Structure formats: C-alpha cells, structure tokens
Amino acid sequence: MQLYLVHAECDYRKISRYDDILVIYSRISEIKKSSFGVEHLMLNEQTKDLIATEKVVLVSYHHKKSKIHPLTDKVKKRLEGYR
C-alpha cells in the first residue's frame, strides 16, 4: 500500500517570523474506505495566535494494479487513535 496526497489546502491567518516557535497540532478528521483526512493547526507558542490551518486528504493506491486500494482494518484502527 502506498499513500498519495490528493488534496491539500492551507489558510494563512497571521504572519510568523523566522525566530517564532510554532506548535503544530494534527488530527485525523475522517476515515473512509480508501482514504483519510488530516487537519493541522499551527499556533505561535508565545502569543497563542493561530498562524495557519491545513487540511489534506491521502488515498491508498496500489501502483502495480493502477487502482485505489481499500485501507486495511489494521490501518483504520491505528488511524482512529489519532482522531
């Protein structure tokens, strides 16, 4: 199984500087038959300002068969732990 990034969006809310310390929180937002979504929040550690939000979708794809491959129950269970 290989995962491919098929969608990504990022909304920048505030400017961050080179020496800012950023904290990134990530969670699994959805789990489907062959794909799952991940959401990220980026915060300035000192000010707690929201710097950016991001959403991505990854798809399980079987390259040799050239088709989408369902996520295994084992993978889905592991992803559930990050919701």
C-alpha positions as CSV (number, residue, x, y, z in Angstrom):
1,M,0.0,0.0,0.0
2,Q,1.2,3.5,-0.9
3,L,-0.4,6.7,0.2
4,Y,-0.8,9.6,-2.2
5,L,-1.6,13.2,-1.3
6,V,-4.6,14.0,-3.5
7,H,-5.9,17.2,-1.9
8,A,-4.3,20.0,0.2
9,E,-5.5,23.4,1.3
10,C,-3.9,25.9,3.7
11,D,-5.3,29.1,5.1
12,Y,-2.7,31.5,6.5
13,R,-4.2,33.7,9.3
14,K,-1.2,35.6,10.6
15,I,2.4,36.2,9.8
16,S,5.1,34.2,11.6
17,R,8.8,35.2,11.8
18,Y,11.9,33.2,11.4
19,D,12.6,33.1,15.1
20,D,9.0,32.3,16.2
21,I,8.5,29.0,17.8
22,L,5.4,27.3,16.3
23,V,3.4,24.4,17.7
24,I,1.5,22.2,15.2
25,Y,-1.5,20.1,16.3
26,S,-2.6,17.3,14.0
27,R,-5.6,15.0,14.0
28,I,-7.3,12.5,11.7
29,S,-10.5,14.3,10.6
30,E,-12.1,11.5,8.6
31,I,-11.5,7.9,7.6
32,K,-13.2,6.4,4.5
33,K,-12.9,3.2,2.6
34,S,-9.7,4.1,0.7
35,S,-8.8,7.5,2.1
36,F,-8.4,9.6,5.2
37,G,-8.2,13.3,6.0
38,V,-5.8,15.1,8.3
39,E,-6.2,18.6,9.8
40,H,-3.4,20.7,11.2
41,L,-3.4,23.9,13.3
42,M,-0.3,26.0,13.6
43,L,0.0,28.2,16.6
44,N,2.6,30.7,17.8
45,E,3.8,29.2,21.0
46,Q,4.3,32.5,22.8
47,T,1.2,34.5,21.7
48,K,-1.1,31.5,21.1
49,D,-2.1,33.2,17.8
50,L,-3.5,31.0,15.1
51,I,-1.0,31.2,12.2
52,A,-2.5,28.7,9.8
53,T,-4.9,25.8,9.3
54,E,-4.4,23.0,6.8
55,K,-6.4,20.1,5.5
56,V,-5.1,17.2,3.5
57,V,-6.5,14.0,2.0
58,L,-4.4,10.9,1.4
59,V,-5.6,7.9,-0.7
60,S,-4.4,4.3,-0.6
61,Y,-3.3,3.3,-4.1
62,H,-1.9,0.1,-5.5
63,H,0.6,1.3,-8.0
64,K,1.1,-2.0,-9.9
65,K,-2.6,-2.6,-10.3
66,S,-3.2,1.1,-11.1
67,K,-6.2,1.3,-8.8
68,I,-7.3,2.6,-5.4
69,H,-6.8,0.1,-2.7
70,P,-9.0,-0.1,0.5
71,L,-7.4,0.8,3.8
72,T,-6.9,-2.4,5.9
73,D,-8.8,-2.7,9.2
74,K,-5.4,-2.6,10.9
75,V,-4.6,0.8,9.3
76,K,-8.1,2.1,10.1
77,K,-7.7,1.1,13.7
78,R,-4.4,2.8,14.1
79,L,-5.7,6.0,12.4
80,E,-8.7,6.0,14.9
81,G,-6.2,6.6,17.7
82,Y,-5.4,10.0,16.2
83,R,-8.9,11.4,15.9
